[in-house]
């Protein structure tokens, strides 16, 4: 489980990197997309597409009739020849290392989440130290009409940028230096933060930063976060000036004044504000340039067309990967119980079987040893009832292209019918169920419903 989860997360990181770099030429060609924050949420969601199960394409799932017939009942009887435990080489168990790696990933994620909690506490401490201001004295009637029910304004002596914070109860924090600005500049600042409020940017940014903290191992998510913040501020600037385009020059002066007054080391990085603490000089140049050279507008149809193209491309890739997984016969096969002695080879005749040829390999593993899937496939059988009782507890896996593997005489199961397994995934434990003389694994390889010698396929 740990191995599969870690590999899936690694695949997500690679896939998100591919998505990010494939999107850059599109953003350069259509600059209007940079002013659409929803695009980055779309990229973020598609980054986790590899975590979704692959679609199961049509396959013919059948149980070979040779396993259902009882024409050679005694073929498997007394097939195992137990050896002295000191002669049996135990299989290498890498599960411990996968669990250690997953534990390290989880611990770092928890530490980053704790740091996020501390930042949240610092923001609320700053809010608690600020003085409450009469809302009606600062806002116009039009601004009051768009406010949520639970809203307040506070003023702080800290030299920071104005910002909005909260989840259900929203707070607008204004620095004391806005008293030195003109009334028009103050209103532009407040309009900017109210647009953040209407767009629910504080909640979006908080969710995004929680996700980045949890997935710290994926650097692309941090790039998406930074791009989202830039896009968010550009979109808010555009929305503020859409109703009062004549204020573009004054808005630019207000931006520069706030940038000069704000001290970045004191600014709360957790919440959206007029000034971003981690923004570069080029970002503010872009914001100022937009005030006088507005970017082209994106129509409703263009937005959804871009989203549909991204989603359809990603889904087609997911289906394509599923098709590729069944496009060619399996090449490399995993030893079901590692390097252990083989007690009985394919075709071997023995008086115990009335000189009938053996139909598989008997691995002399210890009771309780982990049995692994030899290749990726779908579990058809995982019980002790579907096949003849000589097999005991049995697992039958279909690998596509007519390839199937059978694991008999198990002691326990880790999987269930209908489940898709990966190469090397644990599927059960070695036991002595069915007709045997001792614990071992009976392994069969079937091609088009007929038993084949597994030896050429396995690295024994």
Beta strands, then each sheet from edge to edge (+ up, - down):
strand 1: 131-133
strand 2: 151-156
strand 3: 163-165
strand 4: 170-175
strand 5: 342-344
strand 6: 361-363
strand 7: 370-372
strand 8: 377-383
strand 9: 393-400
strand 10: 403-413
strand 11: 420-421
strand 12: 426-430
strand 13: 441-447
strand 14: 450-452
sheet 1: 1+ 2- 4- 3+
sheet 2: 5+ 6- 13+ 10- 9+ 8- 11+
sheet 3: 5+ 6- 13+ 14-
sheet 4: 5+ 6- 13+ 10- 12+ 7-
end
